[in-house]
Amino acid sequence: MTAVEQSAGSAKSAVSVQVRYFAGARAAAGVSEETVRLSPADGAPATVSDAIAAALNQHDEKLAKVLPACSFLLDGVAVRDRGTPIAADATLDVLPPFAGG
């Protein structure tokens, strides 16, 4: 059983999140978007941190190297606290640093 799909006993609190990767994060993940399913233990609310961990669990070290430099948008709003609760069917955008001007 993976961290993404924990115990069936917590299925009532399971949350599906659409994760979209941009630029270097897309290249590292090998996909432009995917759905991750979160089932926090003990019925606790799922958080942005849980979604990031689930995404890392589905990919290799390439994504792990990119994510620390990334910023995140939750339903279009910048995430400052990775402990922010994440609602079912939310969209989490993974944005690496962009260069240019």
LOKOLKE-228701 format. One line per 3 residues: their letters; for each residue x, y, z of N, C-alpha, C, O, CB. Coordinates in steps of 0.02 Angstrom, whole numbers, plus 32768, in hexadecimal, padded with zeros to 4 digits. Each point is the difference from the previous one (the first is absolute). Glycine has a CB too. Layout:
N
a) X Y Z X Y Z X Y Z X Y Z X Y Z; ...
//
This chain:
101
mta) 802B 7FC5 8000 7FD5 803B 8000 802D 803E 8000 8030 8003 8026 7F73 7FBF 8017; 804E 806E 7F99 802A 803C 7FFA 7FE7 8036 802F 7FCB 7FFB 801E 804E 7FE8 7F6B; 8010 8052 807E 7FEC 8039 8028 7FC6 8024 7FE1 7FD8 8021 8022 809D 7FEC 8006
veq) 7F85 7FED 7F95 7FCA 8021 7FDD 7FBD 7FDF 8010 7FCE 8022 800B 8081 7FFD 7F99; 7FB1 7F9F 805E 7FC3 7FDC 8010 800A 7FDA 8041 8014 7FC6 8000 7FCD 802F 7F85; 8012 802D 80B3 800C 7FE2 8040 7FCA 7FCE 8010 7FEC 7FDB 7FD3 804E 808D 8054
sag) 7FAC 7F96 8014 7FD1 7FCC 8013 7FBA 800D 7FE5 7FEB 8039 7FF9 8059 7FB3 806C; 7F99 7FDE 7F8C 7FBB 8006 7FE8 7FD3 801B 8037 7FCB 801C 7FF2 8048 7F85 7FBF; 8002 8058 808E 7FD9 8019 8038 7FF9 804B 8000 7FD2 801B 801E 8053 7F84 8022
sak) 8009 8084 7F9E 7FFB 8049 7FFE 7FE6 8018 7FBD 800A 803A 7FEE 8054 7FCD 8064; 7F82 7FCD 7F89 7FE7 8011 7FBD 7FCF 803A 8001 7FFC 8025 7FCF 8014 7F64 8011; 7FCB 8080 8057 7FD0 8037 8004 8022 8043 7FFD 7FE2 8031 7FE8 7FD3 7F87 805B
sav) 808A 804C 7FD4 8023 8040 7FFF 802F 8006 7FC4 8027 802F 7FFC 7FD2 7FD3 8081; 8003 7FCF 7F55 802C 8001 7FC5 7FF0 803D 7FD5 7FC7 8014 7FF8 8040 7F6E 800A; 802E 809A 7FE2 7FFB 803C 7FD7 8027 7FF4 7FBF 8039 7FE9 8002 7FBB 8062 8064
svq) 7FED 7FC5 7F62 8024 7FFE 7FC0 8015 8046 7FEE 7FD8 802F 8004 7FE7 7F6B 7FD5; 8080 806E 8012 801B 8042 7FF0 8020 7FFB 7FBB 8026 7FD2 7FF2 7FEE 804A 8088; 7FDD 8014 7F5C 8020 8005 7FBE 8041 8027 8009 7FFF 8039 8017 7F91 7FC3 7FAC
vry) 80A8 7FE6 802B 8041 8021 8005 8017 800F 7FB9 8004 7FD4 7FD5 8019 7FF0 8097; 7FF1 807C 7F88 8018 8015 7FBE 8047 8019 8006 8011 8028 802C 7F79 7FF7 7FB0; 80A1 7FC8 7FF7 8047 8011 8001 8010 8030 7FC6 7FE5 7FF8 7FC9 8036 7F99 806C
fag) 800F 80A0 7FD8 8013 8030 7FCD 804C 8001 7FF7 8026 7FF4 802F 7F75 8052 7FED; 807A 7FC8 7FA6 8046 800A 7FED 802C 7FC7 801A 7FF4 7FC6 7FF1 7FFA 80B6 8010; 8046 7F95 8026 8030 7FCE 8018 7FE0 7FCB 802C 8017 7FC7 8002 803F 8090 7FF9
ara) 7F75 7FBA 8029 7FDC 7FCE 8028 7FDE 7FCD 7FD3 7FFE 7FC5 8010 7FF1 8091 804C; 7FF6 7FC1 7F6C 7FE1 7FD3 7FD0 8034 7FD0 7FE3 7FF4 7FC4 7FFA 7FB6 8094 7FE9; 8090 7FC2 800C 8036 7FD6 7FE5 8016 7FCD 8034 800C 7FC6 7FEF 8019 8099 7FC6
aag) 7FE1 7FB5 8089 8016 7FD3 8035 7FCC 7FCA 800F 8011 7FC6 800D 8032 8097 8023; 7F7D 7FB6 7FCE 7FCA 7FD0 800F 7FF2 7FD2 7FC5 7FE9 7FC8 8009 7FE5 808B 8046; 803F 7FC6 7F74 7FF2 7FD8 7FC5 7FB7 8002 7FEB 7FED 7FDE 7FD0 8070 7FDA 8051
vse) 7F7B 8070 8001 7FB9 8009 7FEF 7FEE 8049 800D 8020 8022 8027 7FC4 7F65 7FF7; 7FE8 8090 7FBF 7FEC 8045 800C 7FCE 8006 8039 7FFB 8034 8020 8018 7FE3 7F67; 7FC9 7FB3 8086 7FD1 8000 8038 7FEE 7FB8 8013 8008 7FD2 7FD8 7FCA 809E 8005
etv) 8016 7F89 8060 7FEA 7FBF 8019 7FD3 800B 803C 7FFF 8035 801E 806C 7F93 7FB9; 7F70 8005 8039 7FD5 8002 803B 8021 7FD7 8037 8014 7FC7 7FF4 7F84 8048 7FC6; 806E 800D 8081 8018 7FDB 8039 7FC7 7FF8 8031 7FD7 802E 8008 80A0 7FFC 7FE9
rls) 7F86 7F9D 802F 7FCB 7FF3 8031 8020 7FFF 8045 8031 7FDC 800C 7F8B 7FE0 7FA0; 8029 806C 8080 801B 8008 8044 7FCF 7FE3 8032 7FC4 800D 7FFD 807C 8059 7FE0; 7FDA 7F74 8052 7FD7 7FE4 8036 8025 800B 8041 8021 7FD3 8019 7FAB 7FD7 7F9B
pad) 802F 8092 8068 8024 800E 803F 7FEA 7FD1 8038 7FC6 7FEB 8003 8044 808D 7FDA; 8025 7F78 804E 7FF2 7FD4 8038 7FD1 8021 8032 8000 803E 8007 8070 7F8B 7FEA; 7F6A 8010 8031 7FD4 8017 8036 7FCE 8036 7FEC 7FEA 8026 802B 8072 7FBE 8021
gap) 7F92 801E 7F74 7FCE 8030 7FEA 8017 8048 8000 7FD7 802E 7FF8 7FD6 7F84 8032; 8095 8059 7FDF 801A 8045 7FFE 7FF6 801C 7FBA 7FFD 7FDB 7FD0 8058 800A 808A; 7FA5 805D 7FA1 7FF8 801D 7FBD 803F 7FF8 7FD6 8038 8004 801B 7F76 804F 8014
atv) 804A 7FA1 7F92 8039 7FFC 7FD2 801D 8046 7FF9 7FDD 8032 8004 7FF1 7F6C 7FBD; 8075 8065 8036 8021 8040 7FFA 8028 8003 7FBF 8009 7FCE 7FDD 7FFD 803B 80A0; 8012 8033 7F73 802B 8009 7FC6 803E 7FD4 8008 8017 7FE2 7FCF 7FBF 8094 8021
sda) 8045 7F86 804B 803A 7FD5 800D 7FF1 7FB7 7FEF 802B 7FDE 7FE4 7FF9 8071 8077; 7FA0 7F99 7FB5 7FED 7FBC 7FEF 7FFF 7FF6 7FB5 8016 7FCC 7FE7 7FA6 802D 8081; 802B 8038 7F73 7FFD 7FFB 7FB7 8046 7FFF 7FE2 800E 7FDB 7FD1 7F83 8061 8030
iaa) 809C 7FED 801A 8045 8001 7FE8 8021 7FBD 800D 8022 7FE5 7FD5 7FE4 8097 8040; 7FF0 7F69 8027 801C 7FBE 8011 7FE5 7FC9 7FD2 8026 7FD4 7FEB 7FE7 8052 808C; 7FB3 7FDD 7F7A 7FE1 7FCE 7FD4 801E 8005 7FBA 800D 7FCD 7FE0 7F89 8037 8063
aln) 8074 8039 7FA5 801E 800A 7FBE 8047 7FE5 7FFF 8014 7FDE 7FD1 7FA4 8087 801B; 806E 7FA9 8048 8044 7FE7 8004 8002 7FB4 8001 802C 7FE0 7FE4 7FF5 8087 8059; 7FAE 7F7B 7FE5 7FFC 7FB8 8005 7FF4 7FDE 7FBC 8012 7FC6 7FF6 7FC2 8048 807E
qhd) 800F 8016 7F5D 7FF0 7FE5 7FBE 8038 800B 7FCD 7FFA 7FEA 7FC7 7F8F 802A 8053; 80AC 800F 7FF9 8035 8012 7FD0 8044 7FF0 801C 8008 7FEF 803B 7FAF 806B 7F96; 807C 7FAD 8004 8044 7FF2 8015 8022 803F 801B 7FE1 8033 800C 8025 7F71 7F9F
ekl) 803C 8056 805F 8026 8036 801F 8003 8040 7FD7 8011 8035 801B 8031 7F74 801B; 7FAE 8054 7F89 8001 803D 7FD8 7FCF 8034 801C 8011 803B 8007 800E 7F81 7F93; 7FA5 802E 8076 7FCF 802E 801C 8014 8015 8046 7FF6 803A 8013 7FB0 7F90 7FA9
akv) 8077 8009 806B 8016 8011 8043 8035 8037 8000 8004 8027 802F 7FE3 7F64 7FF4; 8041 8078 7FA9 8033 8034 7FFA 7FE2 8044 7FEE 801A 8034 8013 8038 7F74 7FCB; 7F77 8058 7FFD 7FE1 803D 7FE9 7FD0 801F 8034 7FFE 803D 8007 800C 7F97 7F84
lpa) 7FD1 8003 8098 7FCB 8019 802C 8016 8032 8036 7FDA 802E 800F 7FEF 7F67 7FDC; 8072 8063 8033 8012 8030 8035 8003 8049 7FE7 7FF7 802E 8027 8048 7F77 800F; 7FCE 8064 7F8A 8004 8044 7FE4 7FBD 8019 7FE6 7FFB 803A 7FEB 807C 7FAF 7FF7
csf) 7F57 7FED 801D 7FBF 8011 7FE3 7FD4 8029 802F 8007 7FFD 803D 8001 7F9C 7F7F; 7FCB 808B 8025 7FCA 801F 8025 7FC0 7FDD 7FEA 7FFF 7FDC 7FCE 803D 8096 803B; 7F8F 7F98 801E 7FC2 7FDB 7FF4 7FC5 802F 8001 7FFD 8030 8027 8035 7F6A 800C
lld) 7F9E 8057 7FA2 7FC0 8023 8000 7FCA 7FCD 800F 7FFD 7FCC 7FE0 802C 808B 7FCD; 7FAC 7FB8 8082 7FC8 7FD5 8011 7FC1 8023 7FE7 7FEC 8033 801B 804F 7F9B 804B; 7FA7 8015 7F67 7FC6 801F 7FE0 800D 8049 7FEF 7FD6 802C 800A 7FDF 7F86 8034
gva) 8088 805B 7FA7 8012 8042 7FE9 801B 8030 8034 8010 8039 7FF0 7F9B 7FB5 7FBC; 8059 7FFD 8092 8018 802B 8037 8043 7FE6 8018 8008 7FC4 800D 7F81 8058 8015; 80A8 8011 7FE5 8043 7FED 8017 7FFD 7FDF 8045 7FDC 8017 802D 8055 8048 7F90
vrd) 7FF4 7F6C 804A 8004 7FDB 803F 803F 8016 8025 8037 7FF9 7FE7 7F8B 7FA3 7FE8; 8035 807F 806C 8038 8014 802A 800C 7FCC 8036 8039 7FF8 8017 7FAE 8081 7FD3; 7FE5 7F65 802B 8003 7FCE 8036 7FED 7FBC 7FE3 7FC6 7FF6 7FED 801F 8062 806B
rgt) 804A 7F7A 7FA6 7FF2 7FBE 7FE4 7FD1 7FD7 802C 7FEA 7FCA 7FEC 8086 8039 7FDD; 7F81 8016 8071 7FCE 7FE0 802C 7FB9 8016 7FEF 7FD1 7FEC 8023 8086 800D 8036; 7FA2 802E 7F73 7FBE 8018 7FEB 7FD4 7FC5 7FED 8014 7FD6 7FD8 801E 8095 8000
pia) 7F91 7F90 8044 7FD3 7FCA 7FED 7FEF 8004 7FB6 7FFD 8036 7FE2 7FD3 7FC9 8092; 8026 7FC6 7F6F 7FF1 7FFC 7FB8 7FBD 7FDC 7FF8 7FF7 7FC9 801A 8085 8037 7FC7; 7F57 801F 7FFC 7FBC 7FE4 7FF7 7FFF 7FCD 7FC7 802C 7FFF 7FD5 7FA3 806C 8056
ada) 7FFE 7F6B 7FD6 7FF6 7FD0 7FCB 7FFA 8024 7FBD 7FE3 8036 7FFC 7FE5 7F7A 8053; 8055 8033 7F7E 7FFE 801A 7FBC 8023 8043 7FF7 7FF2 8025 7FD0 7FA4 7F9F 8023; 8098 804B 8039 8028 803D 7FFA 8035 7FF6 7FC9 800D 7FC8 7FEB 7FE0 8055 808F
tld) 802F 801A 7F6F 8037 7FFE 7FD0 803D 801F 8020 7FFE 8038 801A 7FB2 7FCF 7F84; 8087 7FD5 8060 8040 8018 801B 8030 8008 7FC6 8012 7FCF 7FDF 7FDA 7FF8 8091; 802A 8076 7F84 802F 800E 7FCA 8047 8002 801E 800B 801F 8034 7F9E 8023 7F8B
vlp) 8085 7F9D 801E 8046 7FFC 8015 8028 802C 7FD0 8005 7FF1 7FC5 7FED 7F99 806D; 802A 80AC 7FE9 8021 8033 7FD7 804A 8006 8014 8010 8017 8036 7F84 8026 7FBD; 8099 7FAD 7FE0 8047 800A 800E 8011 804A 7FF6 7FD9 8025 7FE4 8042 7F64 7FF9
pfa) 8020 808C 803A 8014 8045 7FF4 8003 800E 7FB5 8019 7FD6 7FDA 8028 802B 8092; 7FA7 8038 7F7F 8002 8013 7FBA 8034 8035 7FF6 8008 802D 802A 7F7E 7FB6 7FC8; 809D 801A 7FD6 8031 8032 7FEF 7FE4 802C 7FC7 7FD1 7FEB 7FDE 808E 7FC9 8046
gg) 7FBD 8084 7FD4 7FEA 802B 7FC9 7FE8 8042 8018 8005 8012 803B 7FDD 7F8B 7F86; 8003 8088 8011 7FE7 8040 8016 7FEA 802A 7FC6 7FEA 8039 800A 8060 7FC1 8058
//
